[in-house]
Every structure is written in C-alpha cells, then in structure tokens.
C-alpha cells in the first residue's frame, strides 16, 4: 500500500485542510489490508456512479488504540476507518460514530445490505446493548483465535485443548501472541467449562467478565504458561513456526493460513485448530467517524468494498477472510480436494462446501466461539495482569528470536538502500 502514500497524497492532505472536502476521501485502515488497485478502481467507479471526482487519501495504522486516540483526542476528520469489534463498541458507546445513510446511494445497488451475512448481522447486533451496530458499521474481515502447531511434534489430540499451552512436554517450544484480549478470552473459556456446561454463564458473559476473581484465575493459568513460553510475539511467530524453532503458537487464523502455506513450500507441515473448549472470533469493520467531512463518499466507499468481486480480490490478495455473505465469495474458495465443511451459519444453505476450514470453520466449531467486548474502565486491570504475567522472565530463545528479528530489520534496511526492488510478500495485520 506504499504506492498510495506518495507525494501526491501528501499534497491532497493539504487540500483536505480546507473546508470543502467534497472531492477528497480520507481512509484509515490496517496495514496490508486491501487489494492492489482497489483504491484507484473505487475512484473511477465513484465518478461513474455520481458524476463527481474523488481523490482518496489512504493511511494505515497497526494498533486499534492509535487510530482511536487520534479521533478521540485530536478529532481527526477521517471519513472511513476500520476498527476491530471491541473498538467499534467503544466508539459506538462514546458517540463517535455516524449512522449509515443508504439514501445517498441513489440508484446505485446497496451491496452492503444485499451481501450482509446473517452470521455477521447477528454478531454485530450483540456488540453494544445501547444501539444496533449494524446501523453504524459494516463487517470487513474476520477470523478465529486458535493453535498453530507442528504435527511432527504435537498430536491433533494435544492441540484440541487450550491446556496444550501449559504442557511441560513443549517447554521452550511455545509462542504466545502478545495480545492480552486474544489470550484472556480463550483461557477463561477453558477455565469455565463446568459453568458453561451447567448453563450458569454464556460465552458472551465471559467476554464481558472483568471480575477480580476471573482475572486472578486467568493470571494463575498464564503463570504456568509463562514458564514454558519461548517468546511473546506480535508478528514473528509464524516465521518461527515455519523454521521449526517453535512447535506451538497461539495465533490468528489469518496468520495460520500464511504459515501453513509458507511451511509447505519448505517442507514443514503445519496445522491449525480451534480447541474444543471454544475461542474468540474477531471482526474488523468499516465505520464513519463523528468528525468525517465527506460522508457521501465514505458511504459509497463502504458500499464498494461490499461488492462481491471487490470482496474476493481483497480476500485473495491480503490472505484474510472476507466478512461478505455473497454466495460468489464462498464459491470462489471451493477446492474439490478438501473435505466438506458446514458453513450454513454464514452462507444459508451451504451445509456441505469444500473450503479451507481454517478460513471458514465448521458450524460445530463456531457454536463454541464468541466475540470480544470492550471492558471500558476495567481495561487497565487486564493490562496490569498481562504485565505481571510476562514479567521479566524472557528466556534464552526469546532473546535469540528478538535478536534475529532485529538483524533481519537491519538487513532489510540495507537491502532497501542497495536496490529499488520491492518485496510483495504478504505480511500480517497486527490486531
């Protein structure tokens, strides 16, 4: 996406400072999260649909909170942003979002409503108890949190439970995401199996549970895990898995797909499983912030991103799974060599489709998963617990991995100075 951050874009930013922003659209998205040429194609399509020109200023972020802070404190006038589920919840509760206005689409087909998956619609209706998030946001990409593992050392049975991350058998061969929300949820689900079976709590209850008792229970579990972990990572874990330096990685499904494909290319078999106890499903979605200046173009942009062909392009070029519910999207992923998967929860009637179960989990798995929620003022309790768990127990492999990554970065900088060639290898989004 560097091609969008050109001097021309910088010049457009200066224009955006003026009061009239009808010909400029400011988009703020995750890094490596949109297909090649999709922005320029939107600009052409917008002019075809409206008879008006629009120039897109495209900027990226790597952390939800960075984006949110700019809007909360700086009142940045982004027209479209793509936050994660719990941030959508926070923005909605704080009155930072504008409702979607489909009237502005005129005669243009409403791809947003036409292609909204019933699964996504139901999930987004649960984001906030005060307002239906479907009226303010549109799902873009989604996935699960699970276990990426090497079957040469870890059996399918061992990877089928969250207890695998504290199994002494795999000491110094376990990598953990440095993402407290993505770890807390699955661990609490594991610890509350009895209560879930009795029906005294629901999965959704657990994702909102910031009680001292639950935090202490998760901290105790992670205390055992921390003694076995080879590293806490945000991005380098998938490479470590492909090199067999680690055998288990708590990871996101999007990164797992990348690692499985890269591993296969070098003769390393990797698999991904969502443990039987249950897990998180995560979502990123398009919203129009309160301080947006070009609401009309923003609505058209979100609508364009929901068009079937654009959804497929974004999915295939980024490696992440589109939240688009159009049947053409699932049909584009069919592989007759794969076993059938029941994805009727997402695509009505699709109860036996041969697609990658890492991308589209079977209904039996999704029924044991739920979405994360914002903790509000209690978020500091989660961060404090996480800091205590990680502590200062970095072991030898952690140091080696960090050093290797640092050397790789230095090498990359040197190579960049010596050559103008650009790498097009996919990288992961940092949630």
C-alpha positions in Angstrom: 0.0 0.0 0.0 3.0 2.3 0.0 2.1 3.3 -3.5 -0.8 5.3 -2.0 1.4 7.2 0.3 3.1 9.3 -2.4 3.9 13.0 -2.6 0.6 13.4 -4.5 -1.2 12.0 -1.4 0.6 14.5 0.8 -0.4 17.3 -1.4 -4.0 16.1 -1.2 -3.7 16.2 2.6 -3.0 19.9 2.4 -6.2 20.3 0.3 -8.1 18.3 2.9 -7.5 21.1 5.4 -9.8 23.4 3.6 -13.5 23.5 4.5 -14.6 22.0 1.1 -13.7 18.3 1.2 -16.3 17.1 -1.3 -13.6 15.8 -3.7 -11.4 14.2 -1.0 -12.0 11.0 0.9 -9.7 10.1 3.9 -9.5 6.4 4.6 -7.7 5.0 7.7 -7.1 1.2 7.5 -4.9 -1.6 8.8 -1.6 -2.2 7.0 -1.7 -4.7 4.2 -5.4 -5.0 4.3 -6.7 -4.1 0.9 -6.2 -5.4 -2.6 -3.9 -3.9 -5.2 -5.5 -1.1 -7.2 -8.8 -1.3 -5.3 -8.4 2.4 -4.3 -7.9 3.6 -7.8 -10.8 1.4 -9.0 -13.0 3.0 -6.4 -12.2 6.5 -7.6 -13.2 5.6 -11.2 -16.3 3.8 -10.0 -17.4 6.7 -7.8 -17.2 9.1 -10.7 -19.2 6.7 -12.9 -21.9 6.4 -10.2 -22.1 10.1 -9.1 -20.6 12.1 -11.9 -18.2 13.5 -9.3 -14.5 13.1 -8.9 -12.9 12.0 -5.6 -9.3 11.5 -4.6 -8.6 9.1 -1.8 -6.0 9.8 0.9 -5.2 6.3 2.2 -3.3 6.0 5.5 -2.6 2.9 7.7 -2.3 2.0 11.4 -1.0 -1.0 13.2 -2.8 -0.7 16.6 -6.5 0.0 17.3 -5.8 2.3 20.1 -3.6 4.5 17.9 -6.4 5.1 15.5 -8.9 5.7 18.3 -6.7 8.1 20.1 -6.5 10.3 17.0 -10.2 10.5 16.7 -11.0 10.8 20.5 -8.4 13.4 21.3 -7.4 15.1 18.0 -10.9 15.0 16.4 -9.1 13.8 13.2 -11.5 14.1 10.3 -11.1 10.6 8.8 -14.1 9.7 6.6 -13.7 5.9 6.9 -11.8 3.8 9.4 -11.6 0.1 10.1 -11.5 -0.7 13.8 -11.9 -4.1 15.5 -15.1 -5.3 17.2 -14.3 -4.1 20.7 -13.2 -0.7 19.4 -16.4 -0.4 17.4 -18.2 -1.0 20.6 -16.3 1.7 22.4 -16.7 4.2 19.6 -20.4 3.5 19.5 -20.9 3.9 23.2 -18.9 7.1 23.2 -21.0 8.6 20.4 -18.1 8.7 18.0 -19.9 7.1 15.0 -22.3 8.4 12.4 -25.2 6.1 11.3 -25.1 4.8 7.7 -27.3 6.7 5.3 -28.2 4.5 2.4 -30.3 7.2 0.8 -27.2 8.8 -0.5 -26.5 5.8 -2.7 -29.4 6.8 -5.0 -29.8 4.3 -7.9 -26.5 2.5 -7.0 -27.1 -1.1 -5.8 -26.9 -1.4 -2.0 -24.2 -4.1 -1.8 -23.9 -3.5 2.0 -27.4 -4.8 2.7 -27.6 -7.3 -0.2 -24.4 -9.1 0.9 -24.6 -8.9 4.6 -24.2 -12.3 6.1 -26.8 -13.4 8.7 -24.0 -14.5 11.0 -22.3 -11.1 10.8 -25.6 -9.3 11.3 -26.4 -11.3 14.4 -22.8 -10.9 15.8 -22.8 -7.1 15.2 -26.2 -6.8 16.9 -24.5 -8.0 20.1 -21.7 -5.5 20.0 -23.5 -2.9 22.1 -26.6 -3.1 24.3 -27.4 0.5 23.7 -27.5 0.6 19.8 -27.5 -1.9 16.9 -24.0 -1.7 15.5 -25.4 -2.9 12.1 -26.7 0.7 11.7 -23.3 2.2 12.2 -20.8 -0.4 10.9 -20.2 -2.9 8.2 -18.0 -6.1 8.7 -14.9 -6.2 6.5 -12.7 -9.2 7.6 -13.0 -11.8 10.3 -11.3 -14.9 11.8 -10.7 -17.0 14.9 -8.0 -17.4 17.5 -6.5 -20.9 17.8 -3.5 -23.1 17.9 -1.0 -23.3 15.1 1.1 -26.5 15.6 3.6 -28.8 14.0 2.1 -32.4 13.9 5.6 -33.8 13.8 5.8 -33.0 17.5 2.3 -32.2 18.6 -0.7 -34.6 18.1 -4.1 -33.4 16.9 -5.5 -34.5 20.3 -3.0 -32.4 22.2 -3.8 -29.3 20.0 -7.5 -29.8 20.6 -7.4 -28.2 24.0 -6.1 -25.0 25.4 -4.2 -27.0 28.1 -1.6 -27.6 25.4 0.0 -24.2 26.0 0.9 -25.2 29.6 2.0 -28.8 28.8 5.6 -29.2 30.2 6.3 -31.5 27.3 6.6 -28.5 25.0 8.7 -26.2 27.2 10.6 -23.6 25.2 8.7 -24.6 22.0 5.6 -22.4 22.6 5.0 -19.0 21.2 2.2 -16.7 22.6 0.6 -13.7 21.0 1.5 -10.5 22.8 -2.2 -9.6 22.7 -3.9 -9.8 26.1 -7.5 -9.8 24.9 -6.9 -12.6 22.4 -5.3 -14.7 25.2 -7.6 -13.8 28.1 -10.8 -14.9 26.4 -9.8 -18.4 25.3 -8.2 -19.1 28.7 -11.3 -18.0 30.6 -13.5 -20.1 28.3 -11.2 -23.1 29.1 -11.4 -22.5 32.9 -15.2 -22.0 32.9 -16.1 -25.3 31.1 -18.2 -26.5 34.1 -20.2 -23.3 34.3 -20.8 -23.3 30.6 -22.0 -26.9 30.7 -24.3 -26.1 33.6 -25.7 -23.0 31.7 -24.9 -20.7 34.6 -22.8 -18.5 32.2 -22.7 -17.9 28.5 -19.7 -17.4 26.2 -20.8 -13.8 25.8 -20.9 -13.4 29.6 -17.3 -14.5 29.8 -16.1 -12.0 27.2 -17.5 -9.2 29.5 -16.2 -10.7 32.7 -13.6 -8.4 34.2 -14.1 -9.5 37.8 -11.1 -9.8 40.1 -11.9 -13.5 40.5 -11.7 -14.3 36.8 -8.7 -12.1 36.2 -6.9 -13.9 39.1 -7.8 -17.3 37.6 -6.5 -16.5 34.2 -3.4 -15.0 35.7 -2.7 -18.2 37.6 -3.1 -20.3 34.4 -0.9 -18.0 32.5 1.7 -18.1 35.3 2.2 -21.7 34.5 2.3 -20.9 30.7 4.9 -18.2 31.1 7.4 -20.7 32.5 7.2 -22.7 29.2 6.9 -19.9 26.7 9.8 -19.3 24.2 8.6 -15.9 23.3 5.7 -13.3 23.4 5.3 -12.0 19.8 3.1 -9.8 17.7 4.3 -10.8 14.3 7.4 -13.1 14.1 5.7 -16.2 15.4 4.6 -17.6 12.1 8.1 -17.4 10.7 9.4 -19.3 13.7 6.9 -22.0 13.1 7.9 -22.4 9.5 11.5 -22.8 10.6 10.6 -25.4 13.3 12.1 -23.2 16.0 8.7 -23.5 17.8 6.1 -26.2 17.7 3.1 -24.4 19.1 1.8 -20.9 18.5 -1.3 -19.3 19.9 -2.3 -17.5 16.7 -4.9 -15.9 14.5 -6.4 -17.8 11.6 -5.1 -15.3 9.0 -1.5 -15.8 10.2 -2.1 -19.5 10.4 -3.0 -19.7 6.7 0.1 -17.8 5.8 2.3 -20.0 7.9 0.8 -23.2 6.6 1.4 -22.2 3.0 4.9 -20.9 3.7 5.7 -24.1 5.7 4.5 -26.3 2.9 6.8 -24.5 0.5 9.9 -25.5 2.6 8.7 -29.0 3.6 7.3 -28.2 7.0 3.8 -29.3 7.7 1.7 -27.1 10.0 -1.9 -27.3 11.1 -4.3 -25.0 12.8 -7.1 -25.9 15.3 -9.6 -24.1 17.4 -9.6 -26.0 20.7 -12.8 -27.9 21.5 -13.5 -25.7 24.6 -14.2 -22.7 22.4 -12.4 -19.5 21.5 -12.7 -15.9 20.2 -14.0 -14.9 16.8 -12.7 -11.4 15.8 -14.0 -8.9 13.4 -12.9 -5.7 11.7 -15.4 -3.4 10.2 -15.9 -0.1 8.3 -17.3 2.9 10.2 -17.8 6.6 9.6 -16.4 8.6 12.5 -18.3 11.6 14.0 -15.8 14.1 12.6 -15.9 12.9 9.0 -16.1 15.6 6.3 -17.2 13.5 3.3 -20.0 11.2 4.5 -21.4 10.7 1.0 -18.1 9.4 -0.5 -17.5 7.4 2.7 -20.8 5.6 2.3 -20.1 4.8 -1.4 -16.6 3.6 -0.4 -18.0 1.1 2.2 -20.6 0.0 -0.4 -17.9 -0.6 -3.0 -15.9 -2.7 -0.6 -19.0 -4.9 -0.2 -19.3 -5.6 -3.9 -18.7 -9.3 -4.5 -15.8 -9.0 -6.9 -14.0 -6.5 -4.7 -14.5 -8.6 -1.6 -13.0 -11.6 -3.4 -10.0 -9.5 -4.5 -9.4 -8.2 -1.0 -9.6 -11.7 0.4 -7.3 -13.3 -2.1 -4.7 -10.5 -2.1 -4.4 -10.0 1.7 -4.9 -13.6 2.9 -7.6 -12.6 5.3 -11.2 -13.8 5.2 -13.9 -11.5 3.9 -17.0 -10.9 6.0 -19.0 -10.6 2.8 -22.0 -13.0 2.7 -22.5 -13.2 -1.1 -22.5 -16.7 -2.4 -20.0 -15.8 -5.0 -17.4 -15.2 -2.3 -17.7 -18.8 -0.9 -17.8 -20.2 -4.4 -14.5 -18.5 -5.1 -12.9 -20.5 -2.3 -14.1 -24.0 -3.3 -11.4 -26.7 -3.6 -12.7 -30.2 -4.5 -9.7 -31.8 -2.8 -10.9 -30.6 0.6 -13.4 -32.2 2.9 -16.9 -30.7 3.2 -17.5 -28.0 5.8 -20.8 -26.8 7.2 -20.8 -23.0 6.7 -24.5 -22.6 6.6 -24.3 -20.3 9.6 -22.5 -17.8 7.3 -24.0 -18.7 3.9 -27.6 -20.0 4.1 -27.9 -23.5 2.6 -24.1 -24.0 2.4 -24.0 -27.0 4.7 -21.5 -29.1 2.7 -18.9 -26.9 0.9 -15.4 -27.9 0.2 -13.4 -25.0 1.6 -10.5 -24.5 3.9 -11.7 -25.0 7.4 -9.1 -22.6 8.7 -10.7 -19.8 6.7 -14.3 -20.9 7.3 -14.6 -23.1 10.4 -17.3 -25.7 10.6 -20.6 -24.8 12.3 -19.6 -27.2 15.2 -16.6 -25.0 16.0 -18.3 -21.6 15.6 -21.0 -22.7 18.0 -18.3 -22.7 20.7 -16.9 -19.3 19.8 -17.9 -15.7 20.6 -16.7 -12.2 20.1 -14.7 -10.0 22.4 -16.1 -6.9 24.2 -14.7 -3.7 25.4 -14.0 -3.5 29.2 -14.2 0.2 29.4 -12.6 1.5 32.6 -11.6 -2.1 33.6 -9.2 -2.4 30.6 -6.4 -1.2 32.9 -6.9 -4.3 35.1 -6.3 -6.5 32.0 -3.2 -4.6 31.0 -1.8 -4.8 34.6 -2.4 -8.6 34.8 -0.7 -9.0 31.4 2.3 -7.1 32.6 2.6 -9.3 35.7 2.3 -12.5 33.7 5.0 -11.5 31.2 7.2 -10.0 33.9 10.9 -10.3 33.2 11.1 -14.0 32.5 12.4 -13.7 29.0 14.4 -16.8 28.3 17.3 -17.5 26.0 15.1 -18.3 23.0 13.2 -15.0 23.4 16.5 -13.1 23.3 17.6 -15.1 20.3 14.4 -14.5 18.4 14.4 -10.8 19.2 18.0 -10.5 18.1 17.2 -12.4 14.9 14.3 -10.1 14.1 16.5 -7.0 14.8 19.2 -8.3 12.5 16.5 -9.1 9.8 15.3 -5.5 10.1 18.8 -4.1 9.7 19.4 -6.3 6.7 16.2 -5.2 5.2 17.1 -1.6 5.5 20.5 -2.2 3.9 18.9 -4.1 1.1 16.4 -1.4 0.5 19.2 1.1 0.2 21.0 -1.1 -2.4 18.1 -2.0 -4.6 14.8 -0.5 -5.7 13.1 -3.8 -5.9 10.1 -4.1 -3.5 9.0 -7.3 -1.7 5.4 -8.2 -2.4 5.3 -11.0 0.2 2.2 -10.8 2.4 2.6 -9.7 6.0 0.2 -10.0 8.8 -2.1 -7.4 10.3 -1.4 -6.6 13.9 -4.7 -6.7 15.8 
